[in-house]
């Protein structure tokens, strides 16, 4: 297949691709950051967060994402040299996921893309957090299937998540791996493991994104926004 329009199903990463999770994380850290006079760069905050998140996901693959964030929050504060957060502050940090903002182009692009493709979510978050995002910043966009790490019992980039997705879309829609496009920002979480299971990918290279990208990107198509992808599909 040589054209985007030849495919039948888009499998989306959500947080980082559809939702601006980096800005969401920074905003969610504000309650503990505001108690300190120390200034941190965005890059330092996100790298510290990402290192702890990845380690915890490997250690506890069946822990729901909002709980996982609550667990790493005190360690994150300690790594940054901040005062220990209260239990309530850590719970609020975990519960912030569903409030993180969508990128400005996301909702319109999804609605346009839904005219051409089945839309499937393959996300590292838990069901409740995604439902909150979908009702909130995603404005109730309809997805044909929603698969979370909580459903699967492991976190991307575990190949198991992609194999689970492929089995599910074959069973529900009769769509094989060759008709699926993994549509995502993160090379580490999405593009590299998708390639390992034989799925082509569209890299939504969000401007300024710091988390999950590597030196040698893998992709079959590349756009700076999902809106640009929707424009390209509309012209084919």
N, CA, C and O of each residue as an XYZ file, in Angstrom:
944
protein
N       0.850     -1.196      0.000
C       0.000      0.000      0.000
C       0.887      1.248      0.000
O       1.855      1.336      0.756
N       0.545      2.194     -0.846
C       1.397      3.378     -0.967
C       0.711      4.662     -0.532
O       1.375      5.675     -0.315
N      -0.603      4.633     -0.401
C      -1.337      5.836     -0.003
C      -1.950      5.661      1.386
O      -2.333      4.561      1.782
N      -2.031      6.771      2.110
C      -2.679      6.740      3.423
C      -4.105      6.212      3.317
O      -4.579      5.497      4.201
N      -4.769      6.562      2.255
C      -6.172      6.188      2.098
C      -6.369      4.706      1.806
O      -7.504      4.229      1.785
N      -5.267      3.962      1.577
C      -5.370      2.531      1.340
C      -5.629      1.745      2.626
O      -6.031      0.583      2.572
N      -5.403      2.370      3.768
C      -5.528      1.681      5.059
C      -6.943      1.821      5.605
O      -7.693      2.710      5.202
N      -7.298      0.925      6.535
C      -8.673      0.899      7.044
C      -8.806      1.362      8.486
O      -9.897      1.730      8.922
N      -7.705      1.348      9.230
C      -7.815      1.596     10.667
C      -6.613      2.376     11.180
O      -5.467      2.063     10.854
N      -6.890      3.396     11.989
C      -5.839      4.153     12.671
C      -5.838      3.767     14.137
O      -6.865      3.843     14.811
N      -4.679      3.354     14.624
C      -4.523      3.021     16.039
C      -3.747      4.151     16.696
O      -2.585      4.394     16.370
N      -4.397      4.835     17.619
C      -3.831      6.054     18.190
C      -3.206      5.856     19.559
O      -3.791      5.237     20.448
N      -2.016      6.389     19.706
C      -1.568      6.804     21.029
C      -2.379      8.059     21.351
O      -2.710      8.825     20.447
N      -2.699      8.275     22.609
C      -3.523      9.429     22.985
C      -2.704     10.527     23.651
O      -2.703     11.674     23.206
N      -2.005     10.160     24.728
C      -1.324     11.171     25.557
C       0.068     11.428     24.997
O       0.989     10.633     25.182
N       0.196     12.551     24.311
C       1.406     12.889     23.571
C       1.098     13.115     22.105
O       1.794     13.867     21.423
N       0.037     12.452     21.613
C      -0.355     12.561     20.208
C      -1.633     13.376     20.053
O      -1.675     14.341     19.289
N      -2.668     12.984     20.781
C      -3.945     13.700     20.741
C      -4.046     14.720     21.878
O      -4.647     15.783     21.724
N      -3.459     14.382     22.999
C      -3.500     15.227     24.195
C      -2.088     15.671     24.549
O      -1.140     14.889     24.487
N      -1.967     16.938     24.919
C      -0.671     17.540     25.242
C      -0.271     17.121     26.660
O      -0.412     17.887     27.613
N       0.227     15.896     26.776
C       0.518     15.356     28.105
C       1.696     16.054     28.768
O       1.752     16.126     29.996
N       2.642     16.571     27.982
C       3.780     17.254     28.604
C       3.321     18.517     29.332
O       3.747     18.776     30.458
N       2.453     19.302     28.693
C       1.905     20.483     29.368
C       1.023     20.066     30.541
O       1.006     20.733     31.576
N       0.293     18.966     30.381
C      -0.552     18.474     31.454
C       0.242     18.080     32.685
O      -0.152     18.380     33.811
N       1.363     17.406     32.466
C       2.222     16.995     33.580
C       2.798     18.211     34.297
O       2.798     18.274     35.526
N       3.290     19.178     33.520
C       3.872     20.385     34.128
C       2.827     21.102     34.981
O       3.120     21.530     36.097
N       1.618     21.232     34.459
C       0.554     21.904     35.216
C       0.212     21.129     36.490
O      -0.049     21.723     37.536
N       0.214     19.796     36.391
C      -0.125     18.970     37.549
C       0.945     19.009     38.630
O       0.666     18.713     39.792
N       2.166     19.372     38.257
C       3.256     19.492     39.226
C       3.253     20.843     39.933
O       3.967     21.024     40.919
N       2.468     21.781     39.448
C       2.501     23.152     39.968
C       2.269     23.236     41.480
O       2.945     24.028     42.135
N       1.349     22.461     42.067
C       1.150     22.571     43.514
C       2.419     22.334     44.345
O       2.617     22.994     45.365
N       3.274     21.402     43.921
C       4.505     21.198     44.696
C       5.621     22.139     44.236
O       6.490     22.512     45.025
N       5.594     22.519     42.959
C       6.614     23.450     42.475
C       6.420     24.839     43.089
O       7.390     25.553     43.342
N       5.174     25.209     43.322
C       4.881     26.564     43.820
C       5.359     26.782     45.254
O       5.443     27.919     45.720
N       5.671     25.691     45.951
C       6.150     25.810     47.336
C       7.661     26.000     47.417
O       8.219     26.149     48.505
N       8.318     25.993     46.261
C       9.779     26.113     46.220
C      10.189     27.340     45.418
O       9.483     27.764     44.503
N      11.318     27.894     45.769
C      11.862     29.030     45.002
C      12.778     28.550     43.883
O      13.217     29.347     43.054
N      13.071     27.246     43.855
C      13.939     26.692     42.822
C      13.229     26.710     41.468
O      12.053     26.357     41.368
N      13.947     27.118     40.444
C      13.409     27.129     39.087
C      13.936     25.930     38.312
O      15.139     25.668     38.312
N      13.050     25.210     37.660
C      13.436     24.041     36.876
C      13.085     24.263     35.408
O      12.086     24.908     35.089
N      13.912     23.725     34.524
C      13.558     23.785     33.110
C      12.478     22.745     32.831
O      12.374     21.739     33.533
N      11.688     22.995     31.814
C      10.666     22.031     31.378
C      11.317     20.692     31.058
O      10.786     19.636     31.402
N      12.459     20.744     30.404
C      13.155     19.517     30.018
C      13.555     18.694     31.245
O      13.391     17.474     31.255
N      14.074     19.356     32.274
C      14.494     18.643     33.484
C      13.296     18.009     34.190
O      13.373     16.864     34.636
N      12.216     18.731     34.290
C      11.023     18.206     34.947
C      10.490     16.980     34.205
O      10.164     15.966     34.821
N      10.405     17.082     32.885
C       9.845     15.988     32.104
C      10.760     14.772     32.079
O      10.285     13.637     32.114
N      12.060     15.000     32.018
C      12.985     13.860     32.019
C      12.932     13.125     33.356
O      12.945     11.895     33.398
N      12.872     13.888     34.446
C      12.791     13.261     35.762
C      11.515     12.449     35.887
O      11.526     11.316     36.370
N      10.423     13.038     35.448
C       9.130     12.348     35.459
C       9.178     11.079     34.607
O       8.774     10.002     35.046
N       9.674     11.229     33.399
C       9.676     10.123     32.439
C      10.507      8.943     32.948
O      10.105      7.789     32.797
N      11.659      9.230     33.546
C      12.512      8.163     34.076
C      11.778      7.371     35.159
O      11.825      6.141     35.178
N      11.107      8.081     36.053
C      10.375      7.420     37.130
C       9.162      6.662     36.602
O       8.874      5.551     37.046
N       8.462      7.263     35.663
C       7.284      6.623     35.080
C       7.664      5.308     34.405
O       7.024      4.283     34.639
N       8.699      5.331     33.570
C       9.115      4.132     32.833
C       9.543      3.017     33.774
O       9.196      1.853     33.572
N      10.300      3.383     34.804
C      10.766      2.393     35.776
C       9.588      1.755     36.503
O       9.559      0.541     36.707
N       8.617      2.579     36.893
C       7.456      2.072     37.623
C       6.567      1.215     36.730
O       6.001      0.223     37.190
N       6.440      1.585     35.465
C       5.632      0.793     34.538
C       6.225     -0.605     34.349
O       5.495     -1.589     34.230
N       7.545     -0.677     34.324
C       8.215     -1.974     34.203
C       8.040     -2.792     35.471
O       7.837     -4.005     35.416
N       8.119     -2.117     36.621
C       8.025     -2.813     37.910
C       6.610     -3.278     38.227
O       6.415     -4.347     38.805
N       5.619     -2.466     37.843
C       4.213     -2.782     38.181
C       3.343     -2.625     36.935
O       2.562     -1.678     36.844
N       3.471     -3.550     35.966
C       2.746     -3.394     34.692
C       1.230     -3.446     34.820
O       0.516     -3.001     33.922
N       0.729     -3.992     35.940
C      -0.719     -4.086     36.100
C      -1.297     -2.984     36.977
O      -2.488     -3.003     37.288
N      -0.469     -2.026     37.378
C      -0.954     -0.921     38.207
C      -1.607      0.135     37.310
O      -0.952      0.640     36.399
N      -2.886      0.485     37.541
C      -3.538      1.504     36.707
C      -2.753      2.814     36.698
O      -2.140      3.195     37.695
N      -2.783      3.487     35.563
C      -1.912      4.647     35.344
C      -2.104      5.760     36.368
O      -1.120      6.330     36.839
N      -3.331      6.079     36.720
C      -3.540      7.163     37.686
C      -2.935      6.794     39.040
O      -2.389      7.653     39.733
N      -3.032      5.510     39.420
C      -2.411      5.059     40.665
C      -0.888      5.093     40.557
O      -0.190      5.430     41.513
N      -0.389      4.738     39.375
C       1.056      4.757     39.149
C       1.611      6.169     39.326
O       2.673      6.350     39.921
N       0.893      7.169     38.809
C       1.335      8.548     38.979
C       1.332      8.962     40.445
O       2.236      9.661     40.902
N       0.319      8.530     41.173
C       0.273      8.841     42.600
C       1.454      8.224     43.344
O       2.001      8.821     44.271
N       1.839      7.014     42.921
C       2.945      6.303     43.562
C       4.280      7.016     43.324
O       5.083      7.148     44.248
N       4.521      7.477     42.090
C       5.826      8.087     41.799
C       5.917      9.543     42.250
O       7.013     10.100     42.292
N       4.798     10.165     42.584
C       4.783     11.592     42.911
C       5.721     11.949     44.069
O       6.470     12.918     43.942
N       5.720     11.215     45.198
C       6.649     11.563     46.277
C       8.119     11.402     45.876
O       8.967     12.198     46.279
N       8.414     10.372     45.083
C       9.789     10.162     44.624
C      10.216     11.276     43.676
O      11.358     11.736     43.704
N       9.283     11.693     42.843
C       9.549     12.804     41.926
C       9.883     14.072     42.702
O      10.837     14.776     42.370
N       9.105     14.359     43.726
C       9.386     15.536     44.561
C      10.763     15.420     45.196
O      11.516     16.393     45.241
N      11.091     14.231     45.686
C      12.399     14.032     46.328
C      13.534     14.221     45.328
O      14.549     14.840     45.650
N      13.369     13.697     44.130
C      14.401     13.844     43.085
C      14.640     15.318     42.745
O      15.753     15.722     42.407
N      13.579     16.102     42.842
C      13.688     17.533     42.520
C      14.123     18.359     43.721
O      14.294     19.574     43.621
N      14.303     17.684     44.872
C      14.713     18.397     46.075
C      13.594     19.206     46.697
O      13.849     20.198     47.380
N      12.355     18.793     46.467
C      11.200     19.512     46.998
C      10.696     18.847     48.270
O      11.031     17.697     48.552
N       9.898     19.567     49.029
C       9.306     19.006     50.234
C       8.365     17.862     49.869
O       7.738     17.891     48.810
N       8.260     16.855     50.737
C       7.357     15.728     50.444
C       5.921     16.207     50.274
O       5.446     17.023     51.064
N       5.224     15.710     49.255
C       3.822     16.094     49.075
C       2.937     15.374     50.088
O       3.329     14.354     50.654
N       1.764     15.904     50.306
C       0.777     15.206     51.122
C       0.177     14.062     50.311
O       0.289     14.033     49.085
N      -0.460     13.121     51.004
C      -1.117     12.023     50.295
C      -2.175     12.556     49.331
O      -2.349     12.029     48.233
N      -2.877     13.605     49.753
C      -3.910     14.199     48.907
C      -3.305     14.813     47.644
O      -3.868     14.686     46.556
N      -2.158     15.479     47.793
C      -1.487     16.064     46.619
C      -1.065     14.974     45.637
O      -1.159     15.156     44.423
N      -0.604     13.848     46.162
C      -0.207     12.744     45.279
C      -1.406     12.139     44.575
O      -1.322     11.783     43.399
N      -2.529     12.017     45.286
C      -3.758     11.519     44.648
C      -4.226     12.472     43.557
O      -4.643     12.038     42.483
N      -4.158     13.760     43.833
C      -4.588     14.750     42.835
C      -3.693     14.721     41.599
O      -4.164     14.907     40.478
N      -2.406     14.489     41.812
C      -1.496     14.369     40.676
C      -1.922     13.189     39.792
O      -1.988     13.317     38.569
N      -2.209     12.044     40.416
C      -2.664     10.887     39.653
C      -3.984     11.124     38.948
O      -4.184     10.664     37.824
N      -4.877     11.831     39.598
C      -6.206     12.079     39.029
C      -6.220     13.195     37.988
O      -7.255     13.462     37.376
N      -5.082     13.845     37.788
C      -5.032     14.972     36.842
C      -5.087     14.529     35.387
O      -5.375     15.337     34.504
N      -4.813     13.254     35.127
C      -4.671     12.772     33.746
C      -5.857     13.166     32.869
O      -5.683     13.631     31.743
N      -7.049     12.977     33.393
C      -8.244     13.260     32.608
C      -8.489     14.730     32.334
O      -9.382     15.071     31.559
N      -7.713     15.609     32.955
C      -7.871     17.056     32.742
C      -6.838     17.624     31.780
O      -6.897     18.806     31.441
N      -5.897     16.806     31.337
C      -4.844     17.316     30.459
C      -5.446     17.782     29.131
O      -6.390     17.165     28.637
N      -4.914     18.863     28.545
C      -5.554     19.475     27.372
C      -5.260     18.751     26.059
O      -4.176     18.201     25.866
N      -6.235     18.764     25.170
C      -6.010     18.253     23.816
C      -5.238     19.288     23.007
O      -5.326     20.486     23.276
N      -4.488     18.827     22.023
C      -3.861     19.758     21.088
C      -4.968     20.446     20.281
O      -6.022     19.853     20.053
N      -4.737     21.683     19.851
C      -5.806     22.456     19.191
C      -6.388     21.805     17.935
O      -7.559     22.014     17.617
N      -5.587     21.026     17.227
C      -6.045     20.437     15.963
C      -6.728     19.077     16.136
O      -7.311     18.548     15.189
N      -6.656     18.517     17.333
C      -7.012     17.106     17.528
C      -8.458     16.776     17.186
O      -8.712     15.888     16.372
N      -9.407     17.475     17.793
C     -10.812     17.072     17.677
C     -11.307     17.171     16.238
O     -11.939     16.244     15.730
N     -11.026     18.277     15.591
C     -11.457     18.431     14.197
C     -10.815     17.368     13.310
O     -11.473     16.804     12.436
N      -9.520     17.096     13.537
C      -8.822     16.100     12.720
C      -9.422     14.712     12.918
O      -9.610     13.974     11.951
N      -9.724     14.348     14.169
C     -10.321     13.038     14.423
C     -11.671     12.899     13.726
O     -11.985     11.850     13.165
N     -12.452     13.950     13.767
C     -13.770     13.888     13.130
C     -13.635     13.713     11.616
O     -14.408     12.983     10.997
N     -12.654     14.383     11.033
C     -12.436     14.218      9.596
C     -11.895     12.826      9.267
O     -12.321     12.198      8.298
N     -10.956     12.354     10.082
C     -10.359     11.041      9.827
C     -11.367      9.913     10.023
O     -11.245      8.859      9.399
N     -12.357     10.125     10.880
C     -13.351      9.082     11.139
C     -14.203      8.775      9.904
O     -14.867      7.741      9.846
N     -14.182      9.676      8.921
C     -14.931      9.440      7.678
C     -14.219      8.420      6.780
O     -14.818      7.845      5.871
N     -12.930      8.212      7.059
C     -12.127      7.319      6.217
C     -11.707      6.031      6.925
O     -11.473      5.013      6.274
N     -11.612      6.073      8.251
C     -11.009      4.970      8.997
C     -11.825      4.581     10.230
O     -12.615      5.370     10.749
N     -11.611      3.343     10.683
C     -11.948      2.981     12.051
C     -10.914      3.671     12.952
O      -9.730      3.719     12.617
N     -11.360      4.195     14.079
C     -10.460      4.864     15.019
C     -10.356      4.035     16.294
O     -11.352      3.781     16.972
N      -9.131      3.620     16.606
C      -8.895      2.765     17.778
C      -7.886      3.436     18.700
O      -6.888      3.995     18.246
N      -8.155      3.374     19.987
C      -7.246      3.897     21.009
C      -6.418      2.745     21.572
O      -6.961      1.700     21.932
N      -5.100      2.941     21.645
C      -4.213      2.013     22.357
C      -3.370      2.871     23.295
O      -2.329      3.403     22.911
N      -3.846      2.991     24.532
C      -3.273      3.970     25.450
C      -2.684      3.325     26.697
O      -3.128      2.265     27.137
N      -1.679      3.987     27.254
C      -1.070      3.512     28.491
C      -1.837      3.937     29.738
O      -1.420      3.604     30.847
N      -2.922      4.648     29.596
C      -3.646      5.079     30.793
C      -4.692      4.041     31.205
O      -4.814      2.982     30.589
N      -5.442      4.367     32.259
C      -6.504      3.502     32.755
C      -7.836      3.927     32.135
O      -7.954      5.004     31.551
N      -8.820      3.066     32.275
C     -10.118      3.308     31.639
C     -10.786      4.602     32.126
O     -11.309      5.381     31.330
N     -10.758      4.815     33.452
C     -11.442      5.993     34.003
C     -10.790      7.291     33.534
O     -11.488      8.255     33.219
N      -9.468      7.325     33.485
C      -8.774      8.540     33.037
C      -9.074      8.829     31.579
O      -9.307      9.979     31.207
N      -9.070      7.779     30.738
C      -9.382      8.019     29.331
C     -10.817      8.502     29.165
O     -11.084      9.419     28.389
N     -11.735      7.886     29.893
C     -13.140      8.302     29.787
C     -13.300      9.770     30.158
O     -14.085     10.488     29.538
N     -12.565     10.216     31.160
C     -12.617     11.623     31.578
C     -12.058     12.528     30.476
O     -12.619     13.587     30.193
N     -10.948     12.107     29.856
C     -10.373     12.875     28.739
C     -11.329     12.931     27.560
O     -11.499     13.973     26.928
N     -11.956     11.785     27.270
C     -12.831     11.728     26.102
C     -14.057     12.616     26.287
O     -14.518     13.255     25.341
N     -14.577     12.652     27.504
C     -15.728     13.510     27.791
C     -15.328     14.970     27.915
O     -16.161     15.865     27.767
N     -14.032     15.213     28.191
C     -13.545     16.568     28.401
C     -12.890     17.159     27.178
O     -13.579     17.583     26.250
N     -11.553     17.196     27.159
C     -10.849     17.915     26.094
C     -11.003     17.279     24.716
O     -10.796     17.952     23.707
N     -11.362     15.990     24.651
C     -11.601     15.360     23.344
C     -13.033     15.552     22.856
O     -13.394     15.101     21.769
N     -13.839     16.222     23.666
C     -15.186     16.666     23.262
C     -16.096     15.541     22.772
O     -16.917     15.730     21.875
N     -15.930     14.370     23.382
C     -16.842     13.278     23.066
C     -16.645     12.635     21.709
O     -17.554     11.974     21.206
N     -15.486     12.811     21.105
C     -15.205     12.145     19.831
C     -15.459     10.647     19.985
O     -15.096     10.053     21.000
N     -16.076     10.045     18.983
C     -16.417      8.631     19.052
C     -15.284      7.773     18.493
O     -14.857      7.955     17.352
N     -14.804      6.837     19.310
C     -13.804      5.867     18.877
C     -14.478      4.514     18.692
O     -15.415      4.172     19.414
N     -13.996      3.756     17.728
C     -14.594      2.456     17.449
C     -14.165      1.394     18.448
O     -14.866      0.401     18.640
N     -13.013      1.598     19.088
C     -12.524      0.666     20.100
C     -11.554      1.412     21.001
O     -10.763      2.229     20.529
N     -11.613      1.134     22.293
C     -10.697      1.741     23.262
C     -10.008      0.623     24.033
O     -10.659     -0.168     24.715
N      -8.687      0.566     23.918
C      -7.876     -0.424     24.625
C      -6.878      0.325     25.499
O      -6.124      1.165     25.009
N      -6.875      0.022     26.779
C      -5.961      0.690     27.703
C      -4.988     -0.322     28.304
O      -5.188     -1.533     28.215
N      -3.935      0.205     28.914
C      -2.996     -0.665     29.621
C      -3.706     -1.443     30.720
O      -3.326     -2.571     31.032
N      -4.726     -0.847     31.300
C      -5.494     -1.532     32.347
C      -6.215     -2.755     31.784
O      -6.327     -3.773     32.467
N      -6.702     -2.666     30.551
C      -7.362     -3.808     29.910
C      -6.364     -4.929     29.602
O      -6.682     -6.112     29.725
N      -5.165     -4.536     29.204
C      -4.182     -5.490     28.677
C      -3.296     -6.065     29.780
O      -2.883     -7.222     29.711
N      -3.005     -5.251     30.799
C      -2.157     -5.709     31.901
C      -0.689     -5.446     31.704
O       0.148     -5.995     32.421
N      -0.363     -4.597     30.721
C       1.022     -4.197     30.494
C       1.020     -2.836     29.803
O       0.001     -2.382     29.283
N       2.176     -2.207     29.811
C       2.336     -0.874     29.232
C       3.153     -0.937     27.945
O       4.098     -1.717     27.829
N       2.767     -0.100     26.983
C       3.654      0.096     25.836
C       4.990      0.617     26.360
O       5.002      1.408     27.303
N       6.118      0.197     25.778
C       6.298     -0.447     24.463
C       6.255     -1.974     24.458
O       6.745     -2.586     23.509
N       5.697     -2.598     25.465
C       5.604     -4.056     25.471
C       4.889     -4.517     24.195
O       3.771     -4.073     23.932
N       5.507     -5.399     23.396
C       4.868     -5.870     22.154
C       3.509     -6.513     22.403
O       2.659     -6.562     21.514
N       3.315     -7.008     23.635
C       2.041     -7.636     23.980
C       0.860     -6.691     23.738
O      -0.213     -7.135     23.329
N       1.053     -5.399     23.987
C      -0.028     -4.437     23.803
C      -0.440     -4.351     22.344
O      -1.626     -4.247     22.032
N       0.536     -4.394     21.457
C       0.256     -4.294     20.027
C      -0.332     -5.598     19.490
O      -1.207     -5.583     18.624
N       0.150     -6.711     20.003
C      -0.410     -8.005     19.605
C      -1.866     -8.111     20.065
O      -2.718     -8.627     19.341
N      -2.140     -7.622     21.262
C      -3.507     -7.604     21.803
C      -4.413     -6.769     20.896
O      -5.524     -7.179     20.561
N      -3.922     -5.598     20.509
C      -4.692     -4.711     19.629
C      -4.961     -5.385     18.293
O      -6.087     -5.345     17.797
N      -3.947     -6.000     17.706
C      -4.132     -6.632     16.398
C      -5.153     -7.764     16.467
O      -5.967     -7.923     15.558
N      -5.114     -8.549     17.542
C      -6.105     -9.625     17.699
C      -7.506     -9.046     17.826
O      -8.462     -9.570     17.254
N      -7.617     -7.954     18.589
C      -8.929     -7.346     18.826
C      -9.528     -6.757     17.549
O     -10.719     -6.931     17.293
N      -8.715     -6.060     16.743
C      -9.279     -5.427     15.540
C      -9.549     -6.463     14.441
O     -10.434     -6.271     13.608
N      -8.789     -7.551     14.445
C      -9.081     -8.635     13.496
C     -10.413     -9.291     13.862
O     -11.238     -9.582     12.996
N     -10.602     -9.513     15.147
C     -11.822    -10.172     15.621
C     -13.063     -9.285     15.428
O     -14.106     -9.757     14.976
N     -12.938     -8.008     15.774
C     -14.094     -7.109     15.758
C     -14.407     -6.539     14.380
O     -15.573     -6.372     14.021
N     -13.362     -6.240     13.608
C     -13.576     -5.518     12.344
C     -13.081     -6.276     11.111
O     -13.304     -5.835      9.984
N     -12.416     -7.408     11.316
C     -11.844     -8.116     10.178
C     -10.701     -7.365      9.537
O     -10.464     -7.495      8.336
N      -9.980     -6.569     10.339
C      -8.868     -5.753      9.843
C      -7.552     -6.412     10.245
O      -7.310     -6.661     11.426
N      -6.703     -6.693      9.252
C      -5.405     -7.302      9.516
C      -4.315     -6.270      9.737
O      -4.523     -5.075      9.528
N      -3.154     -6.740     10.161
C      -2.033     -5.847     10.483
C      -1.647     -4.958      9.307
O      -1.236     -3.814      9.503
N      -1.773     -5.467      8.107
C      -1.398     -4.696      6.928
C      -2.342     -3.568      6.595
O      -2.069     -2.770      5.698
N      -3.465     -3.491      7.316
C      -4.446     -2.426      7.082
C      -4.504     -1.426      8.235
O      -5.373     -0.556      8.281
N      -3.559     -1.571      9.163
C      -3.515     -0.721     10.363
C      -2.357      0.262     10.267
O      -1.265     -0.097      9.826
N      -2.597      1.501     10.681
C      -1.529      2.499     10.808
C      -1.446      2.942     12.261
O      -2.395      3.518     12.793
N      -0.312      2.674     12.906
C      -0.095      3.210     14.247
C       0.184      4.701     14.102
O       1.105      5.089     13.383
N      -0.588      5.527     14.765
C      -0.527      6.980     14.593
C      -0.145      7.600     15.925
O      -0.944      7.619     16.861
N       1.093      8.113     16.009
C       1.626      8.436     17.330
C       2.792      9.408     17.258
O       3.400      9.611     16.207
N       3.086     10.001     18.409
C       4.239     10.891     18.555
C       5.484     10.142     19.015
O       6.569     10.359     18.475
N       5.345      9.276     19.994
C       6.511      8.667     20.645
C       7.134      7.536     19.837
O       6.478      6.543     19.522
N       8.389      7.701     19.513
C       9.131      6.630     18.864
C       9.275      5.428     19.795
O       9.075      4.287     19.379
N       9.620      5.687     21.043
C       9.889      4.631     22.024
C       8.643      3.807     22.335
O       8.691      2.577     22.334
N       7.524      4.488     22.601
C       6.316      3.781     23.025
C       5.545      3.156     21.875
O       4.842      2.166     22.077
N       5.658      3.711     20.670
C       4.748      3.318     19.584
C       5.417      2.870     18.298
O       5.168      1.761     17.827
N       6.256      3.707     17.727
C       6.767      3.384     16.395
C       7.695      2.177     16.398
O       7.598      1.312     15.527
N       8.584      2.118     17.363
C       9.514      0.982     17.411
C       8.799     -0.343     17.656
O       9.042     -1.295     16.916
N       7.922     -0.449     18.669
C       7.226     -1.727     18.856
C       6.228     -2.049     17.748
O       6.016     -3.221     17.437
N       5.608     -1.026     17.145
C       4.679     -1.294     16.040
C       5.411     -1.943     14.869
O       4.901     -2.874     14.245
N       6.591     -1.453     14.584
C       7.379     -2.025     13.488
C       7.700     -3.498     13.761
O       7.728     -4.316     12.841
N       7.940     -3.824     15.023
C       8.294     -5.204     15.378
C       7.159     -6.180     15.137
O       7.398     -7.368     14.919
N       5.915     -5.690     15.173
C       4.771     -6.586     14.924
C       4.200     -6.410     13.522
O       3.109     -6.898     13.226
N       4.939     -5.711     12.656
C       4.551     -5.617     11.255
C       3.516     -4.566     10.924
O       2.803     -4.682      9.928
N       3.428     -3.518     11.773
C       2.461     -2.444     11.541
C       3.187     -1.190     11.075
O       4.162     -0.769     11.698
N       2.723     -0.594      9.990
C       3.298      0.661      9.514
C       2.804      1.810     10.397
O       1.822      1.667     11.125
N       3.503      2.958     10.323
C       3.164      4.020     11.270
C       3.238      5.413     10.662
O       3.964      5.676      9.702
N       2.451      6.288     11.271
C       2.442      7.711     10.937
C       2.978      8.459     12.147
O       2.412      8.383     13.238
N       4.061      9.175     11.949
C       4.686      9.930     13.039
C       4.073     11.328     13.097
O       4.248     12.125     12.176
N       3.364     11.617     14.166
C       2.874     12.965     14.418
C       3.931     13.623     15.289
O       3.923     13.480     16.512
N       4.837     14.342     14.648
C       6.014     14.885     15.347
C       5.646     16.234     15.964
O       5.952     17.287     15.404
N       4.999     16.191     17.106
C       4.549     17.407     17.779
C       5.726     18.328     18.086
O       6.733     17.897     18.648
N       5.593     19.583     17.716
C       6.660     20.562     17.905
C       7.026     20.689     19.375
O       6.162     20.890     20.229
N       8.318     20.568     19.659
C       8.796     20.748     21.021
C       8.671     19.539     21.912
O       9.072     19.595     23.074
N       8.124     18.433     21.406
C       7.951     17.237     22.235
C       9.301     16.716     22.707
O      10.243     16.601     21.924
N       9.383     16.404     23.990
C      10.645     15.978     24.591
C      10.665     14.510     24.985
O      11.735     13.910     25.088
N       9.493     13.927     25.206
C       9.421     12.582     25.785
C       9.211     11.521     24.708
O       8.332     11.643     23.855
N      10.035     10.481     24.766
C       9.790      9.283     23.971
C      10.426      9.235     22.601
O      10.245      8.257     21.875
N      11.173     10.274     22.225
C      11.777     10.244     20.900
C      13.251      9.852     20.966
O      13.937     10.106     21.955
N      13.709      9.235     19.901
C      15.044      8.655     19.857
C      15.810      9.203     18.662
O      15.260      9.921     17.828
N      17.077      8.854     18.596
C      17.951      9.428     17.578
C      17.636      9.035     16.149
O      17.821      9.832     15.230
N      17.159      7.809     15.952
C      16.892      7.311     14.600
C      15.407      6.995     14.456
O      14.993      5.858     14.687
N      14.597      7.988     14.077
C      13.149      7.773     14.031
C      12.731      6.774     12.960
O      13.315      6.701     11.879
N      11.704      6.009     13.299
C      11.090      5.041     12.392
C       9.702      5.551     12.045
O       8.922      5.880     12.939
N       9.385      5.622     10.763
C       8.029      6.011     10.365
C       7.855      5.767      8.872
O       8.825      5.664      8.121
N       6.593      5.678      8.464
C       6.273      5.532      7.042
C       5.725      6.830      6.461
O       5.914      7.121      5.280
N       5.040      7.610      7.305
C       4.618      8.966      6.961
C       4.903      9.857      8.156
O       4.961      9.386      9.292
N       5.080     11.137      7.900
C       5.373     12.067      8.988
C       4.604     13.366      8.778
O       4.576     13.914      7.676
N       3.976     13.854      9.855
C       3.292     15.146      9.853
C       3.575     15.836     11.181
O       3.841     15.183     12.190
N       3.516     17.161     11.168
C       3.752     17.898     12.411
C       2.515     17.916     13.302
O       2.634     18.044     14.520
N       1.330     17.791     12.709
C       0.090     17.768     13.482
C      -0.851     16.715     12.898
O      -0.681     16.272     11.762
N      -1.826     16.331     13.680
C      -2.849     15.423     13.173
C      -3.707     16.122     12.129
O      -4.224     15.485     11.211
N      -3.854     17.432     12.273
C      -4.581     18.206     11.276
C      -3.947     18.104      9.905
O      -4.648     18.014      8.898
N      -2.617     18.118      9.859
C      -1.919     17.979      8.580
C      -2.170     16.602      7.973
O      -2.314     16.470      6.758
N      -2.221     15.592      8.812
C      -2.519     14.242      8.324
C      -3.920     14.187      7.731
O      -4.128     13.620      6.658
N      -4.880     14.780      8.440
C      -6.263     14.788      7.935
C      -6.349     15.527      6.605
O      -7.095     15.120      5.714
N      -5.589     16.612      6.467
C      -5.555     17.343      5.200
C      -5.019     16.430      4.079
O      -5.561     16.406      2.974
N      -3.959     15.691      4.381
C      -3.337     14.828      3.372
C      -4.288     13.708      2.953
O      -4.389     13.384      1.770
N      -4.974     13.125      3.914
C      -5.930     12.063      3.591
C      -7.061     12.619      2.726
O      -7.531     11.960      1.799
N      -7.482     13.823      3.039
C      -8.576     14.440      2.294
C      -8.243     14.731      0.845
O      -9.148     14.890      0.025
N      -6.959     14.804      0.512
C      -6.567     15.117     -0.862
C      -6.274     13.864     -1.660
O      -6.015     13.950     -2.860
N      -6.307     12.690     -1.020
C      -5.981     11.451     -1.755
C      -7.229     10.819     -2.353
O      -7.142      9.776     -3.002
